[in-house]
Amino acid sequence: MNELKFRFYEELNDFLPEKRKKIIFDYNIEGNPSVKDVVESFGVPHTEVDLIIVNGVSVNFDYNLQDGDFVSVYPVFENMDISELTHLREKPLRNPIFIADIQLGKLAKYLRMLGFDTLYSNKYKEKEIIKISNEEKRAILTRNIFLLKNSRVVRGYWIRSQDAHQQVIQVLHTSDLLSDIKLFKRCSECNGILTLVPKAEIEDKLLPNTIKYFTEFHQCTICSKIYWKGSHFKKMLNFSEDLRKEVESLFT
């Protein structure tokens, strides 16, 4: 029987039982399994882990644990430079793209409204989500921990809250996306790109007061939905500003 010590840091503790949160704890195993298998046996999906230190040295997921090992496990780093250490995945893109599972339709809509490329369909099956994620290098957003433990999943985030507002805050904070917010970039309904469109081309689709009071219009290149900076745009601005303040408070 091999005797080891483990310590999980920051939000990785969300996956652990109370008796193992934020402390060094002992763990005994038979044989020499990979550190990935043992980490996931504690309930922590590999997609949430970006750095593992064993006895002061960074290791890959396939490292085989040895008697006496002291294992420190860290979450994805977005605001620290750990380029000299062994990242367990590709360095996160500054403009990440997402695919959300069936439970996160409202989150997908909010992210699109903020300008982030986010695929969503209530018809997606898990196999299809994983396939799209890997082919297009999209991070999976899900409340299903077991989906993230699938060995074929490379990138993904477990969304902690059931509240859509808190879900957006988690994504913006975890991926450090405040500077990437761009309103009026994507269609909140279908994820298509919005482009400026001459008023004359869409006038027959507008209500009289909209024609009278507004001059600038954007149209989705996929579903053709029309957007303009009316009262809904002011709500978007207020929503975006509130999110910014809440996320910034998490960094202080």
Secondary structure as UniProt FT lines:
FT   STRAND          2..8
FT   HELIX           10..15
FT   HELIX           18..20
FT   TURN            21..22
FT   STRAND          25..29
FT   HELIX           35..41
FT   TURN            42..43
FT   HELIX           46..48
FT   STRAND          49..54
FT   TURN            55..56
FT   STRAND          57..58
FT   TURN            61..62
FT   TURN            67..68
FT   STRAND          70..75
FT   TURN            83..84
FT   STRAND          98..100
FT   HELIX           102..104
FT   HELIX           105..113
FT   TURN            114..115
FT   STRAND          118..119
FT   TURN            122..123
FT   HELIX           126..136
FT   STRAND          139..142
FT   HELIX           145..148
FT   TURN            151..152
FT   STRAND          156..158
FT   HELIX           164..174
FT   TURN            175..176
FT   HELIX           178..180
FT   TURN            183..184
FT   TURN            188..190
FT   STRAND          193..197
FT   HELIX           199..202
FT   HELIX           203..205
FT   HELIX           208..213
FT   STRAND          217..220
FT   TURN            221..223
FT   STRAND          226..228
FT   HELIX           231..251
//
